[in-house]
Amino acid sequence: MDSIVFPAEWHPQSAVQLTWPHEDTDWQPMLDRVVPCFAAIAREVMKRETVLIVCADAEKVRAQLGVFDARRVIFREMKTNDTWARDHGGITVFKDGLPKVCDFVFNGWGLKYPAGHDNLITEKLFRTDTFAPTVERLDMAPFVLEGGSIESDGRGTLLTTEKCLCSANRNPGLNMSQIETALKSFFGAKRILRLRNGCLAGDDTDGHVDTLARFCNAETIAYVQCSDRSDEHFHELQAMEEELKSFLTADGRPYRLVPLPMADKVVRDGERLPATYANFLIINGAVLLPFYGSDKDRSAQSALQSVFPDREVTGIDCSPLIAQHGSLHCLTMQYPEGVIQTQIV
């Protein structure tokens, strides 16, 4: 039987993928605000590793990036519906030590949004020699899965949420037990920690775990804590916190739990938006943390810096991103060392 390892996000990386916004995406009315946010993320990643930019028009994106290190950017032009690379990007595993990229079906978070172009991105990237020659694409159809719905500690433990995995229009006909069996087979997982509680108002992913609770290392989980009884999230997130307290590491010890503040309430057109500090991205030598123009930004930064003493925790203003119900981690997908042909520009 193959030995399968699903590396943690802190595994050394070759590149981070961004799928760039353009006039035919939902970002069209606010491109002047959101493009600078994408560019800021790209420039921070470029300080430490390669950025793979999937886009409609590479020349236009070059101009939007401004001054950048061309040796650290790969452009790939293709049609796209939207920009959420975490959910349409390939998910890397190692089989017997060799990297494989799992290409799951992406169907717009359960047929909520058009996704035909985005579902083909990973396959097209293989056709354009973006991945190293030794990397194999694994066609995971018909299974539907988004990267934001699962967390790996790199040692055989997955963290996820029941609401997302069992939601309608993803994998109809499969119950939770069958889904768990499939995930263990796909990712070599020995155990799965399932959160039954936890959600954010305005989240249309049906409760992606990367908005709620994240592995920082194999013994530590950072999570969104709500201590305000008047907040609509209070009871749900308190119940999630109790679940996290009940979880044990693989060797039977309680996790070190690091609370992140509940982001200040943001409302647009009468709808609360899902601002969350749990949507951070771990890259080589750094952690990129979404900021929302609040005093709580620095509290979240301080909490994460205590967990990542050897990485620079850098804040990026992601206020524009939550207008489309996502944030920094949702926009990105990391690829482990050796997976992307980083010498190609």
C-alpha positions as CSV (number, residue, x, y, z in Angstrom):
1,M,0.0,0.0,0.0
2,D,1.3,3.5,-0.9
3,S,2.5,5.7,1.9
4,I,0.6,9.0,1.6
5,V,1.5,12.2,3.5
6,F,-0.5,15.4,3.3
7,P,2.0,18.1,4.2
8,A,1.2,20.8,6.6
9,E,1.1,24.4,5.4
10,W,4.4,25.2,7.1
11,H,6.2,22.6,4.9
12,P,8.9,24.3,2.8
13,Q,7.2,25.8,-0.3
14,S,8.1,26.4,-3.9
15,A,5.3,28.8,-4.8
16,V,2.0,30.3,-3.9
17,Q,-0.8,30.5,-6.4
18,L,-3.0,33.6,-6.9
19,T,-5.9,33.7,-9.4
20,W,-6.1,37.4,-10.4
21,P,-9.3,39.4,-10.5
22,H,-10.5,40.9,-13.8
23,E,-13.5,42.7,-15.3
24,D,-15.5,39.5,-15.8
25,T,-15.3,38.4,-12.1
26,D,-17.6,39.6,-9.3
27,W,-14.8,42.0,-8.4
28,Q,-15.6,44.2,-11.4
29,P,-17.3,47.0,-9.4
30,M,-14.4,47.4,-7.0
31,L,-11.3,46.4,-9.0
32,D,-9.6,49.7,-8.0
33,R,-9.8,48.6,-4.4
34,V,-9.2,44.9,-4.6
35,V,-6.3,44.8,-7.2
36,P,-3.9,46.6,-4.8
37,C,-4.7,44.0,-2.1
38,F,-3.8,41.2,-4.5
39,A,-0.6,43.1,-5.4
40,A,0.3,43.5,-1.8
41,I,-0.1,39.8,-1.1
42,A,1.9,38.9,-4.2
43,R,4.8,41.3,-3.2
44,E,5.0,39.8,0.3
45,V,5.1,36.3,-1.1
46,M,7.8,37.3,-3.6
47,K,10.1,38.4,-0.8
48,R,10.4,34.7,0.1
49,E,9.3,32.5,-2.8
50,T,7.7,32.3,-6.2
51,V,4.2,33.6,-7.0
52,L,2.2,31.7,-9.6
53,I,-0.3,34.1,-11.1
54,V,-3.2,32.7,-13.1
55,C,-4.8,35.6,-15.0
56,A,-6.7,36.7,-18.0
57,D,-4.1,39.2,-19.2
58,A,-0.5,38.9,-18.0
59,E,0.6,42.3,-19.4
60,K,-2.2,44.0,-17.4
61,V,-1.2,42.3,-14.2
62,R,2.4,43.2,-14.7
63,A,1.4,46.8,-14.8
64,Q,-0.8,46.4,-11.7
65,L,2.1,44.8,-9.8
66,G,4.3,47.8,-10.4
67,V,8.0,47.1,-9.6
68,F,8.6,43.4,-8.8
69,D,11.2,40.7,-9.1
70,A,10.4,39.0,-12.4
71,R,12.5,36.0,-11.3
72,R,9.9,35.3,-8.6
73,V,6.7,35.4,-10.7
74,I,5.2,32.9,-13.1
75,F,2.3,34.1,-15.2
76,R,-0.2,31.7,-16.8
77,E,-3.0,33.1,-18.9
78,M,-6.4,31.3,-19.0
79,K,-10.1,31.9,-18.5
80,T,-11.3,32.1,-14.9
81,N,-14.6,32.6,-13.2
82,D,-13.4,34.0,-9.9
83,T,-10.3,34.2,-7.7
84,W,-10.5,31.8,-4.8
85,A,-7.3,29.7,-5.4
86,R,-7.6,27.9,-2.1
87,D,-10.7,26.2,-3.3
88,H,-10.0,25.5,-7.0
89,G,-6.3,25.0,-6.6
90,G,-4.6,21.6,-6.6
91,I,-3.9,20.0,-3.2
92,T,-0.4,18.4,-2.9
93,V,0.3,15.1,-1.3
94,F,3.4,12.9,-1.2
95,K,3.0,9.3,-2.2
96,D,6.1,7.2,-1.3
97,G,8.0,10.5,-1.0
98,L,7.0,11.8,-4.5
99,P,4.7,14.8,-4.9
100,K,1.3,14.4,-6.5
101,V,-1.3,17.2,-7.1
102,C,-4.8,16.1,-6.4
103,D,-7.3,17.8,-8.7
104,F,-10.7,17.6,-7.0
105,V,-13.9,18.9,-8.6
106,F,-14.7,22.5,-7.7
107,N,-18.4,23.3,-8.3
108,G,-18.7,26.8,-6.8
109,W,-19.3,25.7,-3.2
110,G,-22.1,23.4,-3.9
111,L,-23.4,25.0,-7.1
112,K,-23.8,28.4,-5.7
113,Y,-21.7,30.2,-8.3
114,P,-20.4,29.4,-11.9
115,A,-17.2,27.5,-11.7
116,G,-16.6,25.8,-15.1
117,H,-13.4,27.7,-15.9
118,D,-12.0,27.5,-12.4
119,N,-12.6,23.8,-12.2
120,L,-10.2,23.4,-15.2
121,I,-7.3,25.6,-13.9
122,T,-5.2,22.8,-12.3
123,E,-5.4,20.6,-15.4
124,K,-4.5,23.5,-17.6
125,L,-1.5,24.4,-15.4
126,F,-0.2,20.8,-16.0
127,R,-0.6,21.3,-19.8
128,T,1.5,24.5,-19.6
129,D,4.4,22.7,-17.9
130,T,4.0,24.7,-14.7
131,F,4.6,21.7,-12.5
132,A,7.9,19.9,-12.3
133,P,8.2,17.0,-14.7
134,T,8.2,14.4,-11.9
135,V,4.9,15.7,-10.5
136,E,1.8,13.8,-11.4
137,R,-1.8,15.1,-11.6
138,L,-4.3,12.9,-9.8
139,D,-7.8,13.3,-11.2
140,M,-10.0,13.1,-8.2
141,A,-13.4,13.4,-10.0
142,P,-16.2,13.0,-9.2
143,F,-15.3,13.9,-5.6
144,V,-16.0,17.6,-4.7
145,L,-13.6,19.2,-2.2
146,E,-12.2,22.6,-1.5
147,G,-8.8,23.3,0.1
148,G,-10.4,25.7,2.6
149,S,-12.4,22.9,4.1
150,I,-9.5,20.8,5.5
151,E,-6.4,21.4,7.6
152,S,-3.5,19.0,7.9
153,D,-0.9,18.8,10.7
154,G,1.5,16.9,8.4
155,R,1.4,13.9,10.7
156,G,-1.8,12.2,9.7
157,T,-4.4,14.4,11.4
158,L,-7.1,16.4,9.5
159,L,-9.2,19.1,11.0
160,T,-12.5,19.9,9.3
161,T,-16.1,20.9,9.8
162,E,-19.2,18.7,9.4
163,K,-21.4,21.5,8.0
164,C,-19.2,21.9,4.9
165,L,-18.4,18.3,4.2
166,C,-22.0,17.2,4.6
167,S,-23.6,20.2,2.8
168,A,-25.9,19.7,-0.1
169,N,-24.7,19.6,-3.7
170,R,-21.1,18.7,-3.0
171,N,-21.1,14.9,-2.7
172,P,-24.8,13.9,-2.5
173,G,-25.4,10.3,-1.5
174,L,-22.3,10.1,0.7
175,N,-22.8,10.2,4.5
176,M,-20.2,11.5,7.0
177,S,-18.7,8.1,7.6
178,Q,-18.2,7.5,3.8
179,I,-16.7,11.0,3.4
180,E,-14.2,10.3,6.2
181,T,-13.2,7.0,4.7
182,A,-12.6,8.8,1.4
183,L,-10.5,11.6,3.0
184,K,-8.4,9.0,4.9
185,S,-7.7,7.3,1.6
186,F,-6.9,10.5,-0.3
187,F,-4.7,12.0,2.3
188,G,-3.3,9.1,4.2
189,A,-5.0,10.5,7.3
190,K,-5.0,8.3,10.5
191,R,-7.7,10.4,12.2
192,I,-10.1,13.3,11.5
193,L,-11.1,15.9,14.0
194,R,-14.6,17.2,13.1
195,L,-16.0,20.4,14.4
196,R,-19.8,20.2,14.7
197,N,-20.1,23.9,15.8
198,G,-18.7,27.1,14.4
199,C,-19.8,29.4,11.6
200,L,-19.5,33.1,10.5
201,A,-22.3,35.2,9.3
202,G,-22.0,36.0,5.6
203,D,-19.9,32.8,4.9
204,D,-21.1,31.1,1.8
205,T,-18.7,28.2,2.0
206,D,-20.9,26.3,4.5
207,G,-18.3,26.6,7.2
208,H,-14.8,26.3,5.8
209,V,-12.4,25.4,8.7
210,D,-9.8,28.0,7.5
211,T,-12.2,30.7,8.7
212,L,-12.5,29.2,12.1
213,A,-9.6,27.1,13.4
214,R,-6.1,26.4,12.1
215,F,-3.1,24.2,12.8
216,C,0.0,26.2,13.7
217,N,2.0,23.1,14.4
218,A,1.1,19.6,15.4
219,E,0.4,20.6,19.0
220,T,-1.2,24.0,18.5
221,I,-4.5,25.3,17.1
222,A,-5.3,29.0,16.6
223,Y,-9.1,29.7,16.6
224,V,-11.6,32.5,16.5
225,Q,-12.9,33.3,20.0
226,C,-16.0,35.3,20.7
227,S,-16.4,36.6,24.2
228,D,-19.1,39.2,23.5
229,R,-22.5,37.8,24.6
230,S,-24.3,40.3,22.4
231,D,-22.6,39.1,19.2
232,E,-24.7,36.7,17.1
233,H,-21.7,34.3,17.0
234,F,-21.3,33.9,20.7
235,H,-23.1,30.6,21.4
236,E,-21.9,28.9,18.2
237,L,-18.2,29.9,18.7
238,Q,-18.3,29.1,22.5
239,A,-19.5,25.6,21.5
240,M,-16.7,25.3,19.0
241,E,-14.2,26.4,21.6
242,E,-15.5,23.6,24.0
243,E,-15.0,21.1,21.1
244,L,-11.5,22.2,20.6
245,K,-10.7,21.8,24.3
246,S,-11.9,18.2,24.0
247,F,-9.6,17.4,21.1
248,L,-6.4,15.5,21.8
249,T,-3.1,15.3,19.9
250,A,-2.1,12.1,18.3
251,D,-0.1,11.2,21.5
252,G,-3.1,11.9,23.7
253,R,-2.5,15.4,25.1
254,P,-4.7,18.5,24.9
255,Y,-3.9,20.9,22.1
256,R,-2.3,24.3,22.9
257,L,-5.2,26.6,22.0
258,V,-4.4,30.1,20.9
259,P,-7.5,32.4,20.7
260,L,-7.7,35.0,18.0
261,P,-10.0,38.0,18.5
262,M,-13.4,38.1,16.9
263,A,-13.0,40.7,14.1
264,D,-15.0,43.8,14.4
265,K,-18.5,43.7,12.8
266,V,-18.5,44.7,9.2
267,V,-21.8,45.3,7.5
268,R,-22.4,46.0,3.8
269,D,-25.9,46.5,2.2
270,G,-27.4,45.1,5.4
271,E,-25.3,41.9,5.4
272,R,-22.6,41.1,7.9
273,L,-19.4,40.1,6.2
274,P,-17.2,37.2,7.4
275,A,-14.1,39.0,8.6
276,T,-11.8,36.6,10.4
277,Y,-8.2,36.5,11.6
278,A,-8.1,32.8,11.2
279,N,-7.7,33.2,7.5
280,F,-3.9,33.7,7.6
281,L,-1.3,32.1,5.2
282,I,1.9,30.4,6.3
283,I,4.7,30.8,3.8
284,N,8.5,30.4,3.9
285,G,9.7,32.4,6.8
286,A,6.5,34.4,7.4
287,V,2.8,34.4,8.2
288,L,0.6,36.7,6.2
289,L,-2.3,37.9,8.4
290,P,-5.4,39.7,7.2
291,F,-5.9,43.1,8.8
292,Y,-9.3,44.9,8.8
293,G,-8.4,48.4,9.9
294,S,-9.2,47.7,13.6
295,D,-7.4,47.9,16.9
296,K,-7.9,44.1,17.0
297,D,-5.4,43.7,14.1
298,R,-2.4,44.1,16.4
299,S,-3.9,41.8,19.0
300,A,-4.3,39.0,16.4
301,Q,-0.7,39.7,15.2
302,S,0.7,39.5,18.7
303,A,-1.2,36.2,19.3
304,L,0.2,34.6,16.1
305,Q,3.7,35.9,16.6
306,S,3.8,34.1,20.0
307,V,3.1,30.9,18.0
308,F,5.5,31.5,15.2
309,P,8.6,33.0,16.9
310,D,10.8,32.1,13.9
311,R,8.5,33.7,11.3
312,E,7.6,37.3,10.6
313,V,3.9,37.9,11.1
314,T,3.0,40.5,8.5
315,G,-0.4,42.2,8.3
316,I,-2.0,43.0,5.0
317,D,-5.2,45.2,4.7
318,C,-7.8,42.7,3.5
319,S,-10.9,44.9,4.1
320,P,-11.8,44.9,0.3
321,L,-11.7,41.1,0.2
322,I,-14.5,40.4,2.6
323,A,-16.9,42.2,0.3
324,Q,-16.9,38.9,-1.6
325,H,-17.1,36.8,1.5
326,G,-13.5,35.6,1.7
327,S,-10.0,36.8,2.8
328,L,-6.3,36.2,2.5
329,H,-6.0,32.4,2.9
330,C,-9.0,31.8,0.6
331,L,-7.2,33.6,-2.2
332,T,-4.0,31.5,-2.1
333,M,-2.8,28.0,-2.5
334,Q,0.7,27.0,-1.6
335,Y,2.7,24.3,-3.3
336,P,5.5,22.4,-1.5
337,E,9.2,22.6,-2.4
338,G,9.9,20.9,-5.8
339,V,6.3,21.0,-7.1
340,I,6.4,24.1,-9.2
341,Q,9.1,24.7,-11.9
342,T,10.2,28.0,-10.3
343,Q,13.0,28.6,-12.9
344,I,10.3,29.3,-15.5
345,V,9.1,32.9,-15.8
